[in-house]
Amino acid sequence: MIRKPILSIIVPFFNAKNTLLKCLNSILQSCKGIPTEIICVDDGSTDGGKEILKNVHPGKFCKIILLIHEKNRGLYQARLTALNYVRGKFIGFVDSDDYVDEPYFRELYKIMKQSRADVAVGRIVNVSQDGVKYRQTRCLDFPYEKSEMEINGNTTTPPEQTKQTTEYDRYWTQAGACYPWHVLWNKLYRSELWTKRLDLLIKLNLHITMMEDFVYSSIVLSNAQIFRNGTAGAYYYVQSSNSSIANAADCKKWEKNIMDMGTAFSQVENILNSESSLSQYTDSCEKWKKRYSRYWYRNIQNSALTEEEKVKLKNLLKQALQVDGLEMPSVSDEYFYEEAEFL
Protein backbone atom coordinates (compact mmCIF):
# COMPACT_ATOMS: atom_id res chain seq x y z
CA MET A 1 0.00 0.00 0.00
CA ILE A 2 1.59 3.29 -1.10
CA ARG A 3 1.13 6.51 0.80
CA LYS A 4 -1.07 9.24 -0.67
CA PRO A 5 0.05 9.74 -4.28
CA ILE A 6 1.69 12.91 -5.50
CA LEU A 7 1.02 12.19 -9.17
CA SER A 8 -2.28 10.95 -10.62
CA ILE A 9 -1.83 9.77 -14.21
CA ILE A 10 -5.05 9.09 -16.13
CA VAL A 11 -5.02 6.45 -18.89
CA PRO A 12 -8.34 5.79 -20.65
CA PHE A 13 -8.35 2.87 -23.08
CA PHE A 14 -10.63 1.23 -25.60
CA ASN A 15 -9.50 -1.90 -27.43
CA ALA A 16 -5.85 -1.05 -26.77
CA LYS A 17 -4.56 -4.56 -26.15
CA ASN A 18 -1.56 -4.08 -28.45
CA THR A 19 -0.31 -0.79 -26.99
CA LEU A 20 -1.41 -0.61 -23.34
CA LEU A 21 1.51 -2.52 -21.83
CA LYS A 22 4.12 -0.28 -23.46
CA CYS A 23 2.16 2.79 -22.41
CA LEU A 24 1.89 1.76 -18.74
CA ASN A 25 5.49 0.57 -18.44
CA SER A 26 6.72 3.89 -19.83
CA ILE A 27 4.71 5.76 -17.19
CA LEU A 28 6.10 3.55 -14.43
CA GLN A 29 9.67 4.26 -15.55
CA SER A 30 9.02 7.97 -15.84
CA CYS A 31 7.39 8.19 -12.38
CA LYS A 32 9.90 5.90 -10.67
CA GLY A 33 10.52 6.99 -7.08
CA ILE A 34 7.51 9.35 -6.98
CA PRO A 35 4.33 8.17 -5.19
CA THR A 36 1.99 7.72 -8.13
CA GLU A 37 -1.44 6.35 -8.93
CA ILE A 38 -2.22 5.34 -12.51
CA ILE A 39 -5.97 5.47 -13.03
CA CYS A 40 -6.94 3.28 -15.98
CA VAL A 41 -10.44 3.45 -17.43
CA ASP A 42 -11.59 0.59 -19.64
CA ASP A 43 -14.17 2.33 -21.82
CA GLY A 44 -16.15 -0.75 -22.87
CA SER A 45 -13.30 -2.67 -24.53
CA THR A 46 -14.11 -5.93 -26.30
CA ASP A 47 -10.54 -7.16 -26.90
CA GLY A 48 -9.72 -8.25 -23.35
CA GLY A 49 -7.23 -5.40 -23.01
CA LYS A 50 -7.76 -5.05 -19.26
CA GLU A 51 -6.02 -8.43 -18.82
CA ILE A 52 -2.81 -6.62 -19.78
CA LEU A 53 -2.78 -5.03 -16.34
CA LYS A 54 -1.91 -8.42 -14.84
CA ASN A 55 1.48 -8.15 -16.56
CA VAL A 56 2.25 -4.72 -15.12
CA HIS A 57 4.33 -4.59 -11.93
CA PRO A 58 3.95 -1.15 -10.37
CA GLY A 59 6.45 -1.47 -7.49
CA LYS A 60 6.20 0.05 -4.04
CA PHE A 61 5.79 3.68 -5.11
CA CYS A 62 2.89 3.14 -7.52
CA LYS A 63 -0.65 1.85 -7.50
CA ILE A 64 -2.71 0.98 -10.55
CA ILE A 65 -6.47 1.50 -10.33
CA LEU A 66 -8.83 -0.03 -12.91
CA LEU A 67 -12.25 1.52 -13.53
CA ILE A 68 -14.65 -0.07 -16.00
CA HIS A 69 -17.37 1.27 -18.27
CA GLU A 70 -19.58 -1.63 -19.27
CA LYS A 71 -20.41 0.21 -22.50
CA ASN A 72 -18.30 2.60 -24.55
CA ARG A 73 -19.02 6.18 -23.43
CA GLY A 74 -16.31 8.09 -25.27
CA LEU A 75 -13.02 9.65 -24.25
CA TYR A 76 -14.59 12.68 -22.60
CA GLN A 77 -16.58 10.51 -20.18
CA ALA A 78 -13.70 8.08 -19.59
CA ARG A 79 -11.44 10.91 -18.42
CA LEU A 80 -14.25 12.33 -16.32
CA THR A 81 -14.73 9.00 -14.56
CA ALA A 82 -11.03 8.95 -13.65
CA LEU A 83 -11.07 12.55 -12.42
CA ASN A 84 -13.60 11.60 -9.74
CA TYR A 85 -11.03 9.22 -8.22
CA VAL A 86 -7.95 11.47 -8.32
CA ARG A 87 -6.03 11.86 -5.03
CA GLY A 88 -2.72 13.27 -6.27
CA LYS A 89 -1.48 16.83 -6.01
CA PHE A 90 -0.72 16.87 -9.74
CA ILE A 91 -2.63 15.35 -12.66
CA GLY A 92 -1.30 14.06 -15.97
CA PHE A 93 -2.85 12.26 -18.95
CA VAL A 94 -1.45 9.64 -21.31
CA ASP A 95 -3.46 8.12 -24.14
CA SER A 96 -3.27 4.33 -24.32
CA ASP A 97 -1.58 4.17 -27.74
CA ASP A 98 1.10 6.69 -26.74
CA TYR A 99 4.10 6.54 -24.38
CA VAL A 100 6.52 8.81 -22.55
CA ASP A 101 10.28 8.70 -22.11
CA GLU A 102 12.02 8.27 -18.76
CA PRO A 103 12.67 11.96 -17.93
CA TYR A 104 9.18 13.15 -18.89
CA PHE A 105 7.09 13.06 -15.70
CA ARG A 106 10.09 13.44 -13.39
CA GLU A 107 11.06 16.67 -15.13
CA LEU A 108 7.52 18.07 -15.12
CA TYR A 109 7.11 17.17 -11.45
CA LYS A 110 10.39 18.89 -10.61
CA ILE A 111 9.23 22.01 -12.44
CA MET A 112 5.93 22.04 -10.57
CA LYS A 113 7.62 21.46 -7.22
CA GLN A 114 10.24 24.17 -7.65
CA SER A 115 8.11 26.87 -9.28
CA ARG A 116 4.80 28.58 -8.81
CA ALA A 117 3.52 27.07 -12.06
CA ASP A 118 -0.03 25.80 -12.42
CA VAL A 119 0.88 23.86 -15.57
CA ALA A 120 4.15 22.30 -16.73
CA VAL A 121 4.29 21.58 -20.47
CA GLY A 122 6.37 18.78 -22.01
CA ARG A 123 7.86 18.33 -25.47
CA ILE A 124 5.90 16.35 -28.07
CA VAL A 125 7.51 13.84 -30.42
CA ASN A 126 5.20 12.68 -33.20
CA VAL A 127 5.45 9.05 -34.33
CA SER A 128 4.02 8.27 -37.77
CA GLN A 129 2.25 5.03 -38.61
CA ASP A 130 5.46 3.68 -40.13
CA GLY A 131 7.50 4.56 -37.03
CA VAL A 132 9.16 7.79 -38.16
CA LYS A 133 9.77 10.17 -35.22
CA TYR A 134 9.69 13.92 -35.72
CA ARG A 135 9.02 17.20 -33.96
CA GLN A 136 7.18 20.13 -35.48
CA THR A 137 9.84 22.74 -34.86
CA ARG A 138 7.50 25.72 -34.91
CA CYS A 139 5.82 24.19 -31.86
CA LEU A 140 9.04 23.05 -30.23
CA ASP A 141 8.89 25.70 -27.53
CA PHE A 142 5.47 26.37 -26.07
CA PRO A 143 5.17 29.76 -27.78
CA TYR A 144 3.17 31.84 -25.34
CA GLU A 145 4.92 31.24 -22.02
CA LYS A 146 5.15 34.39 -19.89
CA SER A 147 8.58 35.68 -18.95
CA GLU A 148 9.79 36.11 -15.38
CA MET A 149 9.59 39.87 -15.98
CA GLU A 150 5.88 39.61 -16.77
CA ILE A 151 5.18 37.27 -13.87
CA ASN A 152 6.92 39.49 -11.33
CA GLY A 153 5.55 42.70 -12.78
CA ASN A 154 9.00 44.18 -13.52
CA THR A 155 8.06 46.29 -16.51
CA THR A 156 8.96 49.86 -17.38
CA THR A 157 5.42 50.63 -18.56
CA PRO A 158 3.34 52.57 -16.02
CA PRO A 159 0.73 50.27 -14.42
CA GLU A 160 -2.15 52.45 -15.61
CA GLN A 161 -1.03 51.84 -19.22
CA THR A 162 -0.47 48.10 -18.84
CA LYS A 163 -3.18 45.51 -19.39
CA GLN A 164 -2.10 42.29 -17.69
CA THR A 165 -2.01 39.45 -20.21
CA THR A 166 -2.96 36.14 -18.65
CA GLU A 167 -2.08 32.63 -19.80
CA TYR A 168 -5.74 32.16 -20.63
CA ASP A 169 -5.56 35.25 -22.87
CA ARG A 170 -2.66 33.61 -24.68
CA TYR A 171 -4.59 30.35 -25.01
CA TRP A 172 -7.36 32.14 -26.89
CA THR A 173 -5.09 34.50 -28.84
CA GLN A 174 -3.51 31.63 -30.76
CA ALA A 175 -7.04 30.48 -31.75
CA GLY A 176 -6.11 26.89 -32.54
CA ALA A 177 -2.94 27.63 -34.52
CA CYS A 178 -0.72 25.71 -32.10
CA TYR A 179 -2.12 22.41 -30.82
CA PRO A 180 0.21 22.06 -27.77
CA TRP A 181 -2.03 24.65 -26.13
CA HIS A 182 -5.21 22.60 -25.93
CA VAL A 183 -4.23 18.92 -25.90
CA LEU A 184 -4.31 17.48 -22.37
CA TRP A 185 -1.63 14.85 -22.65
CA ASN A 186 1.49 17.05 -22.91
CA LYS A 187 1.06 18.65 -19.49
CA LEU A 188 1.13 18.18 -15.75
CA TYR A 189 -1.51 20.21 -13.89
CA ARG A 190 -2.13 21.25 -10.32
CA SER A 191 -5.17 19.26 -9.25
CA GLU A 192 -7.03 22.35 -8.06
CA LEU A 193 -7.43 23.48 -11.67
CA TRP A 194 -9.65 20.46 -12.23
CA THR A 195 -11.49 20.27 -8.92
CA LYS A 196 -12.62 23.90 -9.26
CA ARG A 197 -14.32 23.13 -12.58
CA LEU A 198 -15.31 19.49 -12.13
CA ASP A 199 -19.01 20.22 -11.50
CA LEU A 200 -19.26 22.08 -14.81
CA LEU A 201 -17.40 19.34 -16.69
CA ILE A 202 -19.81 16.75 -15.28
CA LYS A 203 -22.83 18.88 -16.12
CA LEU A 204 -21.91 18.96 -19.82
CA ASN A 205 -22.43 15.17 -20.02
CA LEU A 206 -20.75 14.88 -23.43
CA HIS A 207 -20.21 11.67 -25.42
CA ILE A 208 -17.49 12.77 -27.84
CA THR A 209 -14.17 11.39 -29.02
CA MET A 210 -13.14 14.40 -31.12
CA MET A 211 -12.22 17.83 -29.68
CA GLU A 212 -12.78 16.69 -26.10
CA ASP A 213 -9.34 18.10 -25.23
CA PHE A 214 -10.47 21.50 -26.51
CA VAL A 215 -13.54 21.44 -24.24
CA TYR A 216 -11.54 20.42 -21.18
CA SER A 217 -8.76 22.96 -21.78
CA SER A 218 -11.12 25.84 -22.56
CA ILE A 219 -12.74 25.33 -19.15
CA VAL A 220 -9.89 24.20 -16.90
CA LEU A 221 -7.21 26.64 -18.09
CA SER A 222 -9.38 29.62 -17.15
CA ASN A 223 -7.87 29.33 -13.65
CA ALA A 224 -4.23 28.79 -14.73
CA GLN A 225 -1.87 31.68 -14.00
CA ILE A 226 1.63 30.42 -14.81
CA PHE A 227 2.90 27.89 -17.37
CA ARG A 228 6.42 26.48 -17.44
CA ASN A 229 8.16 24.50 -20.19
CA GLY A 230 9.98 21.22 -19.87
CA THR A 231 12.80 20.54 -22.33
CA ALA A 232 14.35 17.21 -21.31
CA GLY A 233 11.54 14.66 -21.45
CA ALA A 234 9.16 13.91 -24.29
CA TYR A 235 5.66 12.61 -24.86
CA TYR A 236 5.47 10.29 -27.89
CA TYR A 237 2.23 10.86 -29.76
CA VAL A 238 1.65 7.82 -31.95
CA GLN A 239 -0.53 8.42 -34.98
CA SER A 240 -2.57 5.26 -35.44
CA SER A 241 -5.23 4.40 -37.99
CA ASN A 242 -7.81 5.20 -35.31
CA SER A 243 -6.41 8.66 -34.53
CA SER A 244 -6.47 10.09 -38.03
CA ILE A 245 -8.93 9.96 -40.90
CA ALA A 246 -7.16 12.39 -43.18
CA ASN A 247 -7.11 9.86 -46.03
CA ALA A 248 -9.68 7.35 -44.84
CA ALA A 249 -12.74 6.44 -46.87
CA ASP A 250 -15.04 5.72 -43.88
CA CYS A 251 -17.73 8.36 -44.35
CA LYS A 252 -19.56 7.45 -41.12
CA LYS A 253 -16.41 8.08 -39.11
CA TRP A 254 -15.98 11.46 -40.79
CA GLU A 255 -19.58 12.34 -39.95
CA LYS A 256 -19.14 11.40 -36.29
CA ASN A 257 -15.95 13.43 -35.95
CA ILE A 258 -17.45 16.50 -37.62
CA MET A 259 -20.52 16.33 -35.38
CA ASP A 260 -18.30 15.93 -32.30
CA MET A 261 -16.34 18.99 -33.36
CA GLY A 262 -19.54 20.98 -33.75
CA THR A 263 -20.73 19.86 -30.32
CA ALA A 264 -17.40 20.84 -28.74
CA PHE A 265 -17.42 24.36 -30.18
CA SER A 266 -21.09 24.83 -29.33
CA GLN A 267 -20.61 23.81 -25.69
CA VAL A 268 -17.56 26.04 -25.23
CA GLU A 269 -19.35 28.99 -26.84
CA ASN A 270 -22.25 28.50 -24.43
CA ILE A 271 -19.87 28.59 -21.46
CA LEU A 272 -18.07 31.70 -22.71
CA ASN A 273 -21.39 33.47 -23.19
CA SER A 274 -22.79 32.40 -19.82
CA GLU A 275 -19.83 33.52 -17.67
CA SER A 276 -19.23 37.27 -17.76
CA SER A 277 -15.52 36.89 -17.03
CA LEU A 278 -15.10 34.72 -20.16
CA SER A 279 -17.32 36.51 -22.67
CA GLN A 280 -14.35 38.51 -24.02
CA TYR A 281 -13.05 35.32 -25.66
CA THR A 282 -16.04 34.63 -27.91
CA ASP A 283 -14.41 36.33 -30.92
CA SER A 284 -11.27 34.21 -30.52
CA CYS A 285 -13.41 31.08 -30.29
CA GLU A 286 -15.08 32.07 -33.56
CA LYS A 287 -11.64 32.48 -35.19
CA TRP A 288 -10.62 29.08 -33.86
CA LYS A 289 -13.75 27.51 -35.32
CA LYS A 290 -13.21 29.11 -38.73
CA ARG A 291 -9.57 27.97 -38.79
CA TYR A 292 -10.68 24.40 -38.11
CA SER A 293 -13.30 24.63 -40.85
CA ARG A 294 -10.44 25.40 -43.25
CA TYR A 295 -8.32 22.48 -41.98
CA TRP A 296 -11.21 20.05 -42.29
CA TYR A 297 -12.28 21.36 -45.69
CA ARG A 298 -8.77 20.61 -46.93
CA ASN A 299 -8.81 17.15 -45.31
CA ILE A 300 -12.12 16.31 -46.97
CA GLN A 301 -10.82 17.49 -50.34
CA ASN A 302 -7.68 15.34 -50.01
CA SER A 303 -9.46 12.24 -48.73
CA ALA A 304 -10.22 8.99 -50.55
CA LEU A 305 -13.96 9.60 -50.29
CA THR A 306 -16.24 9.68 -53.31
CA GLU A 307 -17.25 13.07 -54.72
CA GLU A 308 -20.80 12.55 -53.47
CA GLU A 309 -19.54 11.83 -49.95
CA LYS A 310 -17.29 14.90 -50.06
CA VAL A 311 -20.21 17.14 -50.93
CA LYS A 312 -22.24 15.62 -48.10
CA LEU A 313 -19.44 16.17 -45.56
CA LYS A 314 -18.78 19.74 -46.69
CA ASN A 315 -22.42 20.58 -46.09
CA LEU A 316 -22.30 18.86 -42.70
CA LEU A 317 -19.13 20.78 -41.83
CA LYS A 318 -20.80 24.12 -42.60
CA GLN A 319 -23.82 23.12 -40.55
CA ALA A 320 -21.89 21.74 -37.56
CA LEU A 321 -19.50 24.69 -37.31
CA GLN A 322 -22.09 27.26 -38.38
CA VAL A 323 -19.93 28.82 -41.09
CA ASP A 324 -21.32 30.35 -44.27
CA GLY A 325 -18.62 29.19 -46.65
CA LEU A 326 -15.58 26.93 -46.82
CA GLU A 327 -12.08 27.75 -48.02
CA MET A 328 -8.61 26.24 -48.00
CA PRO A 329 -6.12 27.05 -45.19
CA SER A 330 -4.01 30.18 -45.53
CA VAL A 331 -0.23 30.43 -45.07
CA SER A 332 -0.76 31.83 -41.58
CA ASP A 333 -2.95 28.83 -40.68
CA GLU A 334 0.02 26.56 -41.31
CA TYR A 335 2.57 28.70 -39.47
CA PHE A 336 3.19 26.26 -36.62
CA TYR A 337 3.14 23.12 -38.76
CA GLU A 338 5.26 23.83 -41.81
CA GLU A 339 8.63 22.62 -40.55
CA ALA A 340 9.69 19.34 -38.96
CA GLU A 341 12.83 17.95 -37.37
CA PHE A 342 13.20 14.20 -37.91
CA LEU A 343 14.77 12.23 -35.07
C-alpha positions in Angstrom: 0.0 0.0 0.0 1.6 3.3 -1.1 1.1 6.5 0.8 -1.1 9.2 -0.7 0.0 9.7 -4.3 1.7 12.9 -5.5 1.0 12.2 -9.2 -2.3 11.0 -10.6 -1.8 9.8 -14.2 -5.0 9.1 -16.1 -5.0 6.5 -18.9 -8.3 5.8 -20.6 -8.4 2.9 -23.1 -10.6 1.2 -25.6 -9.5 -1.9 -27.4 -5.9 -1.0 -26.8 -4.6 -4.6 -26.2 -1.6 -4.1 -28.4 -0.3 -0.8 -27.0 -1.4 -0.6 -23.3 1.5 -2.5 -21.8 4.1 -0.3 -23.5 2.2 2.8 -22.4 1.9 1.8 -18.7 5.5 0.6 -18.4 6.7 3.9 -19.8 4.7 5.8 -17.2 6.1 3.5 -14.4 9.7 4.3 -15.5 9.0 8.0 -15.8 7.4 8.2 -12.4 9.9 5.9 -10.7 10.5 7.0 -7.1 7.5 9.3 -7.0 4.3 8.2 -5.2 2.0 7.7 -8.1 -1.4 6.3 -8.9 -2.2 5.3 -12.5 -6.0 5.5 -13.0 -6.9 3.3 -16.0 -10.4 3.4 -17.4 -11.6 0.6 -19.6 -14.2 2.3 -21.8 -16.1 -0.8 -22.9 -13.3 -2.7 -24.5 -14.1 -5.9 -26.3 -10.5 -7.2 -26.9 -9.7 -8.3 -23.3 -7.2 -5.4 -23.0 -7.8 -5.0 -19.3 -6.0 -8.4 -18.8 -2.8 -6.6 -19.8 -2.8 -5.0 -16.3 -1.9 -8.4 -14.8 1.5 -8.2 -16.6 2.3 -4.7 -15.1 4.3 -4.6 -11.9 4.0 -1.1 -10.4 6.4 -1.5 -7.5 6.2 0.1 -4.0 5.8 3.7 -5.1 2.9 3.1 -7.5 -0.6 1.8 -7.5 -2.7 1.0 -10.5 -6.5 1.5 -10.3 -8.8 0.0 -12.9 -12.2 1.5 -13.5 -14.6 -0.1 -16.0 -17.4 1.3 -18.3 -19.6 -1.6 -19.3 -20.4 0.2 -22.5 -18.3 2.6 -24.6 -19.0 6.2 -23.4 -16.3 8.1 -25.3 -13.0 9.6 -24.2 -14.6 12.7 -22.6 -16.6 10.5 -20.2 -13.7 8.1 -19.6 -11.4 10.9 -18.4 -14.2 12.3 -16.3 -14.7 9.0 -14.6 -11.0 8.9 -13.7 -11.1 12.6 -12.4 -13.6 11.6 -9.7 -11.0 9.2 -8.2 -7.9 11.5 -8.3 -6.0 11.9 -5.0 -2.7 13.3 -6.3 -1.5 16.8 -6.0 -0.7 16.9 -9.7 -2.6 15.3 -12.7 -1.3 14.1 -16.0 -2.8 12.3 -18.9 -1.5 9.6 -21.3 -3.5 8.1 -24.1 -3.3 4.3 -24.3 -1.6 4.2 -27.7 1.1 6.7 -26.7 4.1 6.5 -24.4 6.5 8.8 -22.5 10.3 8.7 -22.1 12.0 8.3 -18.8 12.7 12.0 -17.9 9.2 13.1 -18.9 7.1 13.1 -15.7 10.1 13.4 -13.4 11.1 16.7 -15.1 7.5 18.1 -15.1 7.1 17.2 -11.5 10.4 18.9 -10.6 9.2 22.0 -12.4 5.9 22.0 -10.6 7.6 21.5 -7.2 10.2 24.2 -7.7 8.1 26.9 -9.3 4.8 28.6 -8.8 3.5 27.1 -12.1 0.0 25.8 -12.4 0.9 23.9 -15.6 4.1 22.3 -16.7 4.3 21.6 -20.5 6.4 18.8 -22.0 7.9 18.3 -25.5 5.9 16.4 -28.1 7.5 13.8 -30.4 5.2 12.7 -33.2 5.4 9.1 -34.3 4.0 8.3 -37.8 2.2 5.0 -38.6 5.5 3.7 -40.1 7.5 4.6 -37.0 9.2 7.8 -38.2 9.8 10.2 -35.2 9.7 13.9 -35.7 9.0 17.2 -34.0 7.2 20.1 -35.5 9.8 22.7 -34.9 7.5 25.7 -34.9 5.8 24.2 -31.9 9.0 23.0 -30.2 8.9 25.7 -27.5 5.5 26.4 -26.1 5.2 29.8 -27.8 3.2 31.8 -25.3 4.9 31.2 -22.0 5.1 34.4 -19.9 8.6 35.7 -18.9 9.8 36.1 -15.4 9.6 39.9 -16.0 5.9 39.6 -16.8 5.2 37.3 -13.9 6.9 39.5 -11.3 5.5 42.7 -12.8 9.0 44.2 -13.5 8.1 46.3 -16.5 9.0 49.9 -17.4 5.4 50.6 -18.6 3.3 52.6 -16.0 0.7 50.3 -14.4 -2.1 52.4 -15.6 -1.0 51.8 -19.2 -0.5 48.1 -18.8 -3.2 45.5 -19.4 -2.1 42.3 -17.7 -2.0 39.4 -20.2 -3.0 36.1 -18.7 -2.1 32.6 -19.8 -5.7 32.2 -20.6 -5.6 35.2 -22.9 -2.7 33.6 -24.7 -4.6 30.4 -25.0 -7.4 32.1 -26.9 -5.1 34.5 -28.8 -3.5 31.6 -30.8 -7.0 30.5 -31.7 -6.1 26.9 -32.5 -2.9 27.6 -34.5 -0.7 25.7 -32.1 -2.1 22.4 -30.8 0.2 22.1 -27.8 -2.0 24.7 -26.1 -5.2 22.6 -25.9 -4.2 18.9 -25.9 -4.3 17.5 -22.4 -1.6 14.8 -22.6 1.5 17.0 -22.9 1.1 18.7 -19.5 1.1 18.2 -15.7 -1.5 20.2 -13.9 -2.1 21.3 -10.3 -5.2 19.3 -9.3 -7.0 22.4 -8.1 -7.4 23.5 -11.7 -9.6 20.5 -12.2 -11.5 20.3 -8.9 -12.6 23.9 -9.3 -14.3 23.1 -12.6 -15.3 19.5 -12.1 -19.0 20.2 -11.5 -19.3 22.1 -14.8 -17.4 19.3 -16.7 -19.8 16.7 -15.3 -22.8 18.9 -16.1 -21.9 19.0 -19.8 -22.4 15.2 -20.0 -20.8 14.9 -23.4 -20.2 11.7 -25.4 -17.5 12.8 -27.8 -14.2 11.4 -29.0 -13.1 14.4 -31.1 -12.2 17.8 -29.7 -12.8 16.7 -26.1 -9.3 18.1 -25.2 -10.5 21.5 -26.5 -13.5 21.4 -24.2 -11.5 20.4 -21.2 -8.8 23.0 -21.8 -11.1 25.8 -22.6 -12.7 25.3 -19.2 -9.9 24.2 -16.9 -7.2 26.6 -18.1 -9.4 29.6 -17.1 -7.9 29.3 -13.6 -4.2 28.8 -14.7 -1.9 31.7 -14.0 1.6 30.4 -14.8 2.9 27.9 -17.4 6.4 26.5 -17.4 8.2 24.5 -20.2 10.0 21.2 -19.9 12.8 20.5 -22.3 14.3 17.2 -21.3 11.5 14.7 -21.5 9.2 13.9 -24.3 5.7 12.6 -24.9 5.5 10.3 -27.9 2.2 10.9 -29.8 1.7 7.8 -32.0 -0.5 8.4 -35.0 -2.6 5.3 -35.4 -5.2 4.4 -38.0 -7.8 5.2 -35.3 -6.4 8.7 -34.5 -6.5 10.1 -38.0 -8.9 10.0 -40.9 -7.2 12.4 -43.2 -7.1 9.9 -46.0 -9.7 7.3 -44.8 -12.7 6.4 -46.9 -15.0 5.7 -43.9 -17.7 8.4 -44.3 -19.6 7.4 -41.1 -16.4 8.1 -39.1 -16.0 11.5 -40.8 -19.6 12.3 -39.9 -19.1 11.4 -36.3 -16.0 13.4 -35.9 -17.4 16.5 -37.6 -20.5 16.3 -35.4 -18.3 15.9 -32.3 -16.3 19.0 -33.4 -19.5 21.0 -33.8 -20.7 19.9 -30.3 -17.4 20.8 -28.7 -17.4 24.4 -30.2 -21.1 24.8 -29.3 -20.6 23.8 -25.7 -17.6 26.0 -25.2 -19.3 29.0 -26.8 -22.3 28.5 -24.4 -19.9 28.6 -21.5 -18.1 31.7 -22.7 -21.4 33.5 -23.2 -22.8 32.4 -19.8 -19.8 33.5 -17.7 -19.2 37.3 -17.8 -15.5 36.9 -17.0 -15.1 34.7 -20.2 -17.3 36.5 -22.7 -14.4 38.5 -24.0 -13.1 35.3 -25.7 -16.0 34.6 -27.9 -14.4 36.3 -30.9 -11.3 34.2 -30.5 -13.4 31.1 -30.3 -15.1 32.1 -33.6 -11.6 32.5 -35.2 -10.6 29.1 -33.9 -13.8 27.5 -35.3 -13.2 29.1 -38.7 -9.6 28.0 -38.8 -10.7 24.4 -38.1 -13.3 24.6 -40.9 -10.4 25.4 -43.2 -8.3 22.5 -42.0 -11.2 20.1 -42.3 -12.3 21.4 -45.7 -8.8 20.6 -46.9 -8.8 17.1 -45.3 -12.1 16.3 -47.0 -10.8 17.5 -50.3 -7.7 15.3 -50.0 -9.5 12.2 -48.7 -10.2 9.0 -50.6 -14.0 9.6 -50.3 -16.2 9.7 -53.3 -17.2 13.1 -54.7 -20.8 12.5 -53.5 -19.5 11.8 -50.0 -17.3 14.9 -50.1 -20.2 17.1 -50.9 -22.2 15.6 -48.1 -19.4 16.2 -45.6 -18.8 19.7 -46.7 -22.4 20.6 -46.1 -22.3 18.9 -42.7 -19.1 20.8 -41.8 -20.8 24.1 -42.6 -23.8 23.1 -40.6 -21.9 21.7 -37.6 -19.5 24.7 -37.3 -22.1 27.3 -38.4 -19.9 28.8 -41.1 -21.3 30.3 -44.3 -18.6 29.2 -46.7 -15.6 26.9 -46.8 -12.1 27.8 -48.0 -8.6 26.2 -48.0 -6.1 27.0 -45.2 -4.0 30.2 -45.5 -0.2 30.4 -45.1 -0.8 31.8 -41.6 -3.0 28.8 -40.7 0.0 26.6 -41.3 2.6 28.7 -39.5 3.2 26.3 -36.6 3.1 23.1 -38.8 5.3 23.8 -41.8 8.6 22.6 -40.5 9.7 19.3 -39.0 12.8 17.9 -37.4 13.2 14.2 -37.9 14.8 12.2 -35.1 
